[in-house]
Amino acid sequence: MMKALPIGARLTLWYLGIFALTFAGYGTAMLLAMRASVDAVIDDELRARLQGVHRMLERFDPTASLPMLQEELREHAGLRPGGDLLQVSGPDGAWLFQSRSIREYGIARASAMGTGLRYDTVGLPGQALRILSASMTVSGTEYTVQLAAPVAEARAILGRFQWLLIGSVLPVLLLACAAGFWMSRRALAPVQAITEAARLTTAHDLSRRLELPKSADELRRLTDTFNEMLARLDASFTQITRFTADASHELRTPVALVRSTAELTLRHPREAQEYREALAEILSEAERMSGLIGNLLTLARVDAGSETLSFEDVDIGSLLHQAASRCEPLAHAKQIRVERTAPGEPILARGDPRALERLFVILIDNAIRYTPEGGRVRLGVEASDGAARVTVADSGIGIPADTIPLIFERFYRVDPARSREAGGAGLGLSIARWIAEAHGASIHVASTPGEGSAFEVRLRRSGA
């Protein structure tokens, strides 16, 4: 398969082809216009001479003899330098007069043509003539008058002009080719800059940006788009790098604990109780790793777009009750009261029941974990303005106002020092945000440090 030419070469060839067609059309039009102009000048001259002959015949005495008419015509034809190309025939077709200069050409008499004018261009040996034939009636006598004008000189001028055009084709096309190449290089210079930037851009350096052209055209929009793409790639690579580093850090700690616990336990013979305690610690860390890996897989499927949801009409109050039941063991362990406000009637919303229950579990679990022992967590569901509003409020440590926009970021923790003790890796709220966005819902946070936090999820009700 033949390799395609570069864009610059194709633009140059297109420019050259269009310019060649334009030049050929313009040259042809100029040549035809010059020929028409020359013919118009000659035709005007022939008509003026015809009017002169007509006026002469009108002045001639119709009772005079034929020799006198011939003499008048001879004198009239002799007024032009070198003699006029003129011949006149009578009604019977016989020649009444032929000037000396026209006899040598042997121009045949024009056939019957009524009262109109007829122009002919004939090529004769050594000469080309433009002939005007006209029929006129003067004093009751019909005459056929033929006047001729040599056009060889005019044709020679047109021929020289034609050869001038042909001779200028190659230089003009070479100049057009050079101009097209220069224009294509200049027009594609920003594209070349984009190409170089793309070649130099690597995963280790995505901070490079292109300089925007001054003109507001397609290339500026292309440059803007390329810079926006680089910014998105930079953000994505930064997020992936941070995500990988955070995941490695989170997994390193439980793996190190499992390994160190196993090594210390196996170093010396121990009692059965000590073995059970070591295995319980290993099991706790394994469960922690299992939960972390599950969350990482969920976020990976979310990023890949392969995490799918199955929507149906669900009772939000019932899902919140199920989520609270799953979190009861943790609440009992910390002696935290979980207060529920049940709606008077089912509040239906369109959603995936498993995903929504997981969302509520994440919010309730966070509320319990970050609430001191003996605290309180309040759960509520209500319908308002076509929305189902789910509230999870606690009396915990609260969230500083400047960190509220960051709590939904992956691996972010408000209190890193407490995270291992609390058991969280900073992924729950990221998953919660994705579930809410997948349902067209929103999560609003209000918090006062030292007093507690309140999370509100607003879901669109079914049929609203």
C-alpha positions in Angstrom: 0.0 0.0 0.0 1.4 3.4 -1.0 2.4 5.6 1.9 0.4 8.8 2.2 2.2 12.1 1.7 2.8 14.4 4.6 0.2 17.1 5.3 2.6 19.9 4.2 3.3 18.2 0.9 -0.4 17.6 0.3 -1.2 21.2 1.1 1.5 22.3 -1.3 0.2 20.1 -4.1 -3.4 21.2 -3.5 -2.3 24.8 -3.6 -0.2 24.2 -6.7 -3.1 22.4 -8.4 -5.7 25.1 -7.6 -3.3 27.8 -8.6 -2.5 26.0 -11.9 -6.2 25.7 -12.7 -6.8 29.3 -11.7 -3.9 30.5 -13.8 -5.0 28.4 -16.8 -8.6 29.7 -16.5 -7.4 33.3 -16.1 -4.9 33.0 -19.0 -7.6 31.4 -21.3 -10.1 34.1 -20.3 -7.5 36.9 -21.0 -6.7 35.4 -24.4 -10.4 35.0 -25.4 -11.1 38.5 -24.1 -8.2 40.0 -26.2 -9.3 38.1 -29.3 -12.9 39.3 -28.7 -11.6 42.9 -28.2 -9.5 42.8 -31.4 -12.4 41.4 -33.4 -14.7 44.1 -32.0 -12.3 46.8 -33.0 -12.0 45.4 -36.5 -15.7 44.9 -36.8 -16.3 48.5 -35.7 -13.9 49.6 -38.3 -15.6 47.5 -41.0 -19.1 48.9 -40.0 -17.7 52.5 -40.2 -16.3 51.8 -43.7 -19.6 50.2 -44.7 -21.5 53.4 -43.6 -19.0 55.4 -45.8 -19.8 53.2 -48.8 -23.6 53.6 -48.1 -23.3 57.4 -47.9 -21.3 57.4 -51.1 -23.9 55.4 -53.0 -26.7 57.6 -51.7 -24.9 60.7 -53.1 -24.3 59.0 -56.5 -26.7 59.9 -59.3 -28.7 56.8 -60.2 -29.0 57.9 -63.8 -25.2 58.0 -64.3 -23.4 55.2 -66.2 -21.7 52.2 -64.7 -18.2 53.5 -65.4 -19.0 56.6 -63.4 -20.1 54.5 -60.5 -16.9 52.4 -60.7 -14.9 55.6 -60.8 -16.6 56.9 -57.7 -16.0 53.6 -55.9 -12.4 53.6 -57.0 -11.9 57.0 -55.6 -13.6 56.1 -52.4 -11.5 53.0 -52.1 -8.3 55.0 -52.8 -8.9 57.2 -49.8 -7.3 54.5 -47.5 -3.5 54.1 -47.6 -2.7 51.1 -49.8 -6.2 51.0 -51.1 -9.4 49.6 -49.5 -10.4 46.0 -49.6 -13.8 46.5 -51.2 -16.0 44.8 -53.7 -19.6 45.5 -54.8 -21.9 43.4 -56.8 -25.3 44.3 -58.4 -28.6 42.6 -58.3 -27.6 40.1 -60.9 -24.5 39.0 -59.0 -22.0 40.5 -61.4 -19.2 42.5 -59.9 -19.8 46.3 -60.3 -16.5 47.0 -58.6 -13.4 45.2 -57.1 -10.6 47.2 -55.7 -7.1 46.3 -56.9 -6.1 45.1 -53.4 -8.9 42.7 -53.0 -8.8 41.0 -56.5 -5.7 38.9 -55.7 -7.6 37.2 -52.8 -10.5 36.0 -55.0 -13.2 36.4 -52.4 -16.4 34.8 -53.6 -19.6 36.9 -53.7 -21.8 36.5 -50.6 -24.9 34.5 -51.1 -28.4 36.0 -50.5 -28.5 37.3 -47.0 -31.5 39.7 -46.7 -30.9 43.0 -45.0 -28.5 41.7 -42.2 -24.8 41.8 -41.7 -22.5 38.8 -41.8 -19.0 38.5 -40.5 -16.6 35.8 -41.7 -12.9 35.1 -41.0 -11.2 33.3 -43.8 -7.7 32.1 -44.1 -6.1 32.7 -47.4 -2.6 32.0 -48.7 -0.3 34.4 -46.9 -3.1 36.3 -45.3 -6.1 36.1 -43.0 -9.1 38.4 -43.6 -12.1 39.5 -41.6 -14.9 40.0 -44.1 -18.1 42.0 -43.6 -20.9 41.2 -46.1 -24.0 43.4 -46.3 -27.0 43.8 -48.5 -28.3 47.4 -49.0 -30.9 49.0 -51.3 -30.1 52.5 -52.6 -32.4 54.5 -54.9 -34.2 51.2 -55.7 -31.1 49.3 -56.6 -29.9 46.4 -54.5 -26.2 46.1 -53.9 -24.1 43.5 -52.1 -21.1 45.1 -50.4 -18.1 43.2 -49.1 -15.4 44.9 -47.1 -12.3 43.1 -45.7 -9.6 43.9 -43.2 -6.4 41.9 -42.7 -6.1 40.3 -39.3 -2.8 38.6 -39.6 -1.0 41.2 -37.5 -3.6 41.1 -34.8 -3.5 37.3 -34.9 0.3 37.5 -34.6 0.0 39.7 -31.5 -2.5 37.2 -30.0 -0.1 34.4 -30.9 2.8 36.1 -29.2 0.6 36.7 -26.1 -0.4 33.1 -26.1 3.2 31.9 -26.2 4.0 34.4 -23.5 1.3 32.8 -21.3 2.6 29.3 -22.1 6.2 30.3 -21.5 5.3 31.8 -18.1 3.5 28.6 -16.9 6.6 26.9 -15.6 8.1 29.9 -13.8 4.8 30.8 -12.3 4.1 27.3 -11.2 7.5 27.0 -9.6 6.9 30.2 -7.8 3.5 29.0 -6.7 5.0 25.7 -5.5 7.6 27.6 -3.4 4.9 29.9 -2.0 2.7 27.0 -1.2 5.5 25.2 0.5 6.3 28.3 2.6 2.7 28.9 3.4 2.1 25.3 4.5 5.3 25.3 6.7 4.2 28.5 8.3 0.6 27.3 8.7 1.7 24.0 10.2 4.4 25.5 12.5 2.0 25.4 15.5 1.2 21.8 14.7 4.9 21.0 14.6 5.2 22.7 18.0 2.4 20.4 19.3 4.2 17.4 17.8 7.4 18.3 19.5 5.6 18.9 22.8 3.9 15.5 22.5 7.2 13.9 21.7 8.9 15.4 24.8 6.0 14.8 27.1 6.4 11.7 29.3 4.7 10.4 32.4 7.5 11.9 34.5 7.0 15.4 33.1 3.4 16.5 32.2 3.9 20.1 33.2 4.9 21.2 29.7 2.4 23.6 28.1 2.2 25.1 24.6 2.4 28.8 24.0 -1.0 30.0 22.7 -1.0 31.6 19.2 -2.0 35.3 19.2 -4.7 34.8 16.6 -8.0 33.4 17.6 -8.3 30.6 15.0 -8.5 26.8 14.7 -4.8 26.4 15.8 -5.4 28.4 19.0 -8.4 26.1 19.7 -6.2 23.1 19.0 -3.5 24.4 21.3 -6.0 25.1 24.0 -7.4 21.6 23.6 -3.9 20.1 23.7 -3.1 22.1 26.9 -6.3 21.0 28.5 -5.5 17.4 27.6 -2.1 17.7 29.2 -3.6 19.2 32.3 -6.1 16.3 32.5 -3.3 13.8 32.0 -1.2 15.6 34.6 -4.0 15.4 37.1 -4.7 11.8 36.3 -1.1 10.7 36.6 -0.7 12.6 39.8 -3.9 11.0 41.2 -2.7 7.5 40.0 0.7 8.1 41.5 -0.7 9.3 44.8 -3.3 6.5 44.8 -0.6 3.9 44.2 1.7 5.3 46.9 -1.1 5.6 49.4 -2.4 2.1 48.6 1.2 0.7 49.0 1.5 2.6 52.3 -1.8 1.3 53.6 -1.0 -2.3 52.7 2.6 -2.1 54.0 1.5 -1.6 57.6 -0.8 -4.6 57.9 1.6 -6.8 56.0 4.5 -5.8 58.2 2.3 -6.5 61.3 1.3 -9.9 60.1 4.9 -10.8 59.3 6.4 -9.5 62.5 3.7 -11.1 64.6 4.3 -14.5 62.8 8.1 -14.2 63.1 8.0 -13.4 66.8 5.4 -16.1 67.5 7.5 -18.7 65.7 10.8 -17.7 67.3 10.2 -19.6 70.5 7.8 -22.3 71.7 4.8 -20.6 73.3 1.6 -21.5 75.2 -1.6 -22.2 73.3 -3.1 -18.9 74.5 -0.2 -16.9 73.1 -0.7 -18.6 69.8 -4.4 -17.8 69.8 -3.6 -14.1 70.5 -1.1 -14.0 67.7 -3.5 -15.6 65.3 -6.3 -13.2 66.3 -4.0 -10.3 65.6 -3.0 -11.8 62.3 -6.7 -12.3 61.5 -7.6 -8.7 62.4 -4.9 -7.4 60.1 -6.0 -9.8 57.3 -9.5 -8.6 57.6 -8.3 -5.0 57.4 -6.3 -5.8 54.3 -9.3 -7.6 52.8 -11.5 -4.6 53.3 -8.9 -2.3 51.9 -8.3 -4.5 48.8 -12.1 -4.7 48.3 -12.4 -0.9 48.3 -9.4 -0.5 46.0 -11.0 -3.0 43.5 -14.3 -1.0 43.7 -12.6 2.3 42.9 -10.6 0.6 40.1 -13.8 -0.7 38.5 -15.3 2.8 38.9 -12.3 4.4 37.2 -12.5 1.8 34.4 -16.3 2.3 34.0 -17.0 -1.4 34.6 -18.9 -1.0 37.9 -22.5 -1.3 36.9 -25.7 -0.6 39.0 -29.2 -2.1 38.7 -31.9 0.5 39.4 -35.3 -0.2 40.8 -37.8 1.5 43.1 -36.5 1.1 46.7 -37.7 2.1 50.2 -35.0 4.5 51.5 -36.2 4.1 55.1 -35.9 0.3 54.9 -32.4 0.5 53.4 -31.3 3.0 56.2 -32.7 0.6 58.8 -30.7 -2.3 57.3 -27.5 -0.3 57.2 -27.9 0.7 60.8 -28.5 -2.9 61.8 -25.2 -3.9 60.2 -23.4 -1.2 62.2 -24.9 -2.0 65.6 -22.1 -4.2 66.8 -19.6 -1.4 66.5 -22.0 1.0 68.2 -22.5 -1.4 71.1 -18.8 -1.8 71.5 -18.4 1.9 72.0 -21.6 2.4 73.9 -22.9 4.8 71.3 -26.7 5.4 71.1 -28.1 5.2 67.6 -31.3 7.1 67.3 -33.6 6.6 64.3 -36.4 8.7 63.1 -38.7 6.5 60.9 -40.9 8.1 58.3 -44.7 7.7 58.5 -44.9 6.0 55.1 -42.5 4.5 52.7 -40.3 7.0 50.8 -39.4 5.5 47.4 -36.5 6.4 45.2 -35.0 5.0 42.1 -31.7 3.3 42.8 -29.5 0.2 43.3 -30.4 -1.2 46.7 -27.0 -2.8 47.4 -25.1 0.4 46.5 -27.4 2.7 48.4 -27.2 0.5 51.5 -23.4 0.5 51.2 -23.5 4.3 51.0 -25.5 4.5 54.2 -23.2 2.0 56.0 -20.2 4.1 55.1 -21.8 7.2 56.6 -23.0 5.5 59.7 -19.7 3.6 60.2 -17.8 6.9 59.9 -20.1 8.6 62.4 -19.6 5.8 64.9 -15.9 5.5 64.5 -15.3 9.3 65.0 -17.7 9.6 67.9 -16.2 9.1 71.4 -17.6 6.4 73.7 -21.0 7.2 75.1 -21.8 9.6 72.2 -24.8 9.7 70.0 -25.6 9.1 66.3 -29.0 10.3 64.8 -30.4 8.8 61.6 -33.4 10.3 59.8 -35.3 10.0 56.5 -37.8 12.6 55.3 -39.5 13.6 52.0 -39.0 17.3 50.9 -39.6 19.0 47.6 -39.6 15.8 45.5 -36.4 14.5 47.2 -35.7 11.9 49.8 -33.4 13.4 52.4 -31.3 11.0 54.5 -29.4 12.5 57.5 -26.6 10.9 59.5 -25.5 13.2 62.4 -23.1 12.5 65.2 -21.7 14.1 68.3 -18.1 13.3 67.3 -14.9 15.2 66.9 -16.1 17.2 63.9 -14.4 18.3 60.7 -12.5 21.6 60.3 -14.2 23.9 57.7 -11.1 24.1 55.5 -10.9 20.3 55.2 -14.5 19.6 54.3 -13.9 19.8 50.5 -11.1 17.3 50.9 -12.8 14.5 52.9 -14.1 12.8 49.7 -10.6 12.5 48.2 -9.1 9.1 48.2 -6.9 8.2 51.3 -7.6 11.6 52.8 -8.0 11.5 56.6 -9.0 14.5 58.8 -7.0 13.0 61.7 -4.2 10.7 60.3 -3.0 9.9 63.8 -6.3 8.2 64.7 -6.8 6.4 61.4 -5.1 3.1 62.3 -7.0 3.0 65.6 -10.3 3.8 63.9 -9.6 1.3 61.2 -10.2 3.5 58.2 -8.1 3.9 55.1 -9.7 7.1 53.8 -11.6 5.3 50.9 -15.1 5.1 52.2 -16.3 8.6 51.5 -14.7 8.4 48.0 -16.9 5.3 47.3 -19.9 7.1 48.9 -19.5 10.1 46.6 -19.3 7.8 43.5 -22.5 6.0 44.6 -24.3 9.3 45.1 -23.2 10.7 41.8 -24.2 7.5 40.0 -27.7 8.0 41.4 -27.8 11.7 40.5 -27.8 12.5 44.2 -25.7 14.9 46.3 -24.0 14.8 49.7 -23.9 17.9 51.9 -21.8 18.2 55.0 -22.1 20.5 58.0 -19.7 20.2 60.8 -18.4 22.0 63.9 -15.1 20.8 65.4 -15.6 19.3 68.8 -19.4 19.2 68.5 -20.0 16.8 65.6 -20.9 16.5 61.9 -24.0 16.0 59.9 -24.1 14.3 56.4 -27.2 14.8 54.3 -27.9 12.7 51.1 -30.6 14.1 48.8 -32.0 11.5 46.4 -34.7 12.1 43.8 -38.0 10.4 44.7 -39.6 8.0 42.3 -42.1 9.7 40.1 -40.9 13.2 41.1 
